[in-house]
Amino acid sequence: MQTLQLEHKEGYVIVQMNHGKVNAIDPLLAKELGEVFRAMEADEQIKGLVLTGRPHCFSAGLDIVTLSQGGKEGVKEFWRHYLATLQAMVRFSKPFVCAITGYAPAGATILALCADYRVMGQGPKHVIGMHEFKMAMQIPELLCDIYAYHLGERLAWQAVQNAQLFNSDEAKAIGLVDESLAVEEVLPHAEQQLQRLMKVHLPVYQKSKTYLRKDLLRRVDRDIEEMVDVIAQEWDDPFVQATVKAFLASLKRDRSA
C-alpha cells in the first residue's frame, strides 16, 4: 500500500491514511481504501477495523487539484474508486470504528460516516461536514444519501445550505460523531470501543448490523457506472469548471503570498 499503513493487532487491524501532507483523497487513496476493506472483510482472522489518520489530520477531503487535471476520464476513474470504497465500507459486516484525528470535511466526512462508531479529536481546525456550497459545487447523490441517513433530510439540507462545518463537540451534539476527545485520546478510545464490539459473537453482530442499517445498505446498493456518468455530467457544467478554476487560482495565490 502506497497511501495506507496497516497495523495488525490481536484480531483486528488499524488502517492509517498516510498520503501527502493532508491525506487528500485522490484516485490512489480511494482505490487502496476499497482494496483494504474488501480484503479485511474476506479475512477470517480479522474481526474488526479502525480507520484513522495522523494527529490533527484525518483527511482534507477530495483532492480537487488532481480531479481538475485528469479530464473527464480522470474524473470518472476517481469516482469509480471512491464510490466503490463507500460501498465496501458500508457493506463491511464486522465492527468498524473511525478515529477522526483532525479535520475531516466533505469527502472525508463521508468516509467517517460509513463507520459504526466515530471518535473525533478536539481542536479549532478539526471540523466535519459538507461545505461544497461555498464553491457552488454539487454533492453527488450517494454522498447526500449517506449524510442524510445520519442527520435526517431536514437537518442535512439545512447544514448543506449553510455550508456548515461542525467542531467535534457540535458534531457529537447532532449525532455525526459519538465521542469528542483530546486528539491524543482518540485512537486509544477507538480501539477500546472496537474491542468492546468485538466481544459480541460475530454472527450476531453481523446480522444485527444488517437488520439495523437496511436503509443505508439500500442507499449504497446501486450501479456505480450510472452514478459516475451523472457525476461526470455535473462536473462538465461550465459554471462548475469556472468555479474550480477560480478555486485553483486562489490556492496558487495563497502559496505565493
TAZIVEN-V791471 format. One record per residue. PHI is phi as a letter, one per 20 degrees, with the letter a starting at -180 (NA if undefined). Layout:
BEGIN
PHI
PHI
END
This chain:
BEGIN
NA
e
d
c
d
d
d
e
c
f
n
b
c
d
d
d
f
b
c
m
f
c
l
f
e
d
g
f
f
f
f
f
f
f
f
f
f
f
f
f
f
e
e
f
f
e
d
a
b
d
d
b
c
e
g
m
b
e
a
e
n
f
e
f
f
f
g
f
e
e
m
f
f
f
f
f
f
g
f
g
f
f
f
f
f
g
g
f
f
f
f
g
e
e
g
c
d
d
d
e
e
a
f
b
e
l
g
f
g
f
g
f
f
f
f
f
b
c
d
c
e
f
r
f
d
e
c
b
p
d
d
f
f
f
d
l
d
f
e
g
g
f
f
f
f
f
f
f
g
e
e
n
f
f
f
f
f
f
f
f
g
e
l
e
d
d
f
f
f
f
f
f
f
d
n
f
c
d
b
c
c
g
g
f
e
f
f
g
f
f
f
f
f
f
f
f
f
f
f
f
g
g
g
f
f
f
f
f
f
f
f
e
c
g
f
f
f
f
f
e
e
c
f
f
f
f
f
f
f
f
f
f
f
f
f
f
g
g
f
f
f
f
f
f
f
f
f
f
f
f
f
f
f
f
f
e
f
END
